[in-house]
Amino acid sequence: MASLTQLKTLPATESIISGITNADDLKTAIEMGATYAGLIFVLTSPYGIAIDAALEFAEASPIPLIGIFQNSDLEDILYVSEQIPLFAVLLNGWETQGFINDLRARLPMHIKIIKIAHMCDGNPKMNYQNVDFYLLGGHVGEQLTPNWALLEHLNMENVFLSGNWVNDTTPPKVAKKLLGFEMNVKMMV
């Protein structure tokens, strides 16, 4: 599993550190080179955060915030986006194209949409409409064994790769093609 200290040595220029639950987490992520902070609005997640807790530090964040949701109701996502200054929402569940279309129609245009593409699938789905970026990853806390051969042949200029993989060495052919990496602050050493 990759560590936060390794983040500065990764070849991609963008990085999401998710699981931020307080100002200290945010500070740590920034010190380690995070370009985005991920707030997990899934209260059943061990890394989840309530809106009230996020409000305590969100307005003062010097880096853009990403709200992370998993199979959430459209109204819940919209409510959070009205309360917290989000750069993007990350859909980390089994959201359909219809759901994504409805979200895009109602979400302010400046808020980007990121969709999970599950790496456990033989061919991760990355052809949704109204999606700006993808996160190749798994479920919360799941360690991944990526199919590097498959990833070498994908267009990944708008793709973040989850850093929670079993072998923390990303082949150079893959790493150079990525937009960035995503890691969870609570899982780092």
N, C-alpha and C positions, 0 to 999 in steps of 0.2 A: 504494500500500500504506500502510495506517495505521501510525503510529509510536507508540511507548510514550508520548511526550510528548503526543500527541493523546488518549490514553486518558482523561486527566482532564477533557477537554472534551466527551466523548461523553455524550449524554443518559441512557443506561441506567445503573442503579446498580450492577449486578453486572459483574464482569469476570474472565475466566480468562486468566492468562498461562501458556502451556504451554512445554514445552521446558526446564524448569528442570533443570539438571544439577549444581548445586552451591550452596553457601550464598550466594555472591556473586550468582548469578542470582536467587535468592529475595529477597535484599535489594533488588536493583534493581527487581524486580517490585512489591514492597511500596511502595517509594518512589514508584513511578509510579501507585499507586492500585489495584493488583490486589486483588480480594477472594478469589480462589482461585488456587492454584498447581498447574499441571498437570505431572505426571511421566509421561513417555512410556516405558512399559515395552515398547518394540519395539526390540530391539537392532539391527535392520537400519536403523532410522531414524537420520539424521544428528543427531537431537535426542534420541536414546534414552538411558536411564539404567539401570544395573544396580541390583538391590535393595541390594547392599552399599553402593554410592555414595549411594543415597537414604537409607539408614539413618543416614548421617553427619549429616544435618541435619533429617530429617523430624520427629522427636520434638519438636524445638525450634521448629518452624514456628509463627509467630503467626497464620497464616491457614490455612483448611482446604485439604487436599490432594485432588487428583483424579488417580486412576490412569488413564492412557490406554492402551488396548489395541486391537490390530488383528488380528482373526481369531485370537485367542489361544485356547488350550485352557481349558476351564472350570477345571480344576485349577490352572492357572498363575495365573489371576485370583484364585481363592480363596486360594492361597498368598501372593500379594502382599498381599491384603487382611488376612491374618493378621499379616504382618510390618510393614506400614506403616499408620499411622493415617489411613485414607482417609475423606473425606466422601462421595466418589462414585467410581464407575468410569464411564469414558467408552468406549463401544464404537464404535471408529472404522473398522470393517470392514463385512463383509457378513453379520453375525450374524442368524440367523433368529429368528422368534418363539419357536420351541421352545427355542433356546439361551437366549434372554432369560428365558423362564419357568423353566428349570432354574437359571440364575444367581440369579434372585430367590428361588427356593425355598431355596438354600443360602447365599446371602450374608446377613450380619447385616442386619436391617431398617433400622438407622440409616444404612447405606450406600446412597446414592441411585444410580440408574442413569440415565446420559445416553446417548442413541443419536444417532449421526451421521445426518443426513438430507442426502443428496448434492444439492447445488445444481445439478449438471449435469443432473439429472433434470428433466423438464418439470413434474412435480408431486411435490416431495419427500415421501417417506413419513413421516408423523408421526402414525400412528395405532396404534402398537404398544401392547400391554398390558404392564403392569409396567415402564414407562419413566416416569421422573419429569420429565426435561428432554430437550430436543433441542439439537443443535448443527447449524445449517445451515452446511455447509462442503464441503470437497473432500478430496482426498488430501493427504498431507504435502507441503508446499512448493508446492502447486498454486495459481496465482493464478486468482481467480474473476471472472467477469463476471455478477453477480447479475441475475436477472429482477426488477427492482424492482416492476414492475406486478403480478406474481404475489404478491410478498411483501406488498404493501399490503393484500391481501385475506385473508391468513392470520391465524389467531389465534396470536400469538407471545408470549403472557404467560409461557410456560415454555420459551422459545427463546433460545439464545445464537447470535449470528451471527459466523462467522469473519471476522476483520479482514483477511484476506489477499485483498482484492478489488482489481481493476485500478484502478478509480477510487475514491479513498478518501473520497468524499463520499456519505454515506448520506442518502437523502431523509428529511426530517423525519417524514413519515407512517409510514415504516418504523421509524426510530430510536425514536420515542415508544412503539411497541408492544412492543419487545424487552425481554426480561428482562435481557440483557446481551450483551457482546462477548467473543470469544476471540481472542487474538493469541499469536504465538510470540515469546518473548524473543530468540531468536537471529536473527530476521528484522527486528528493529526497529532504527531508527537512534537 
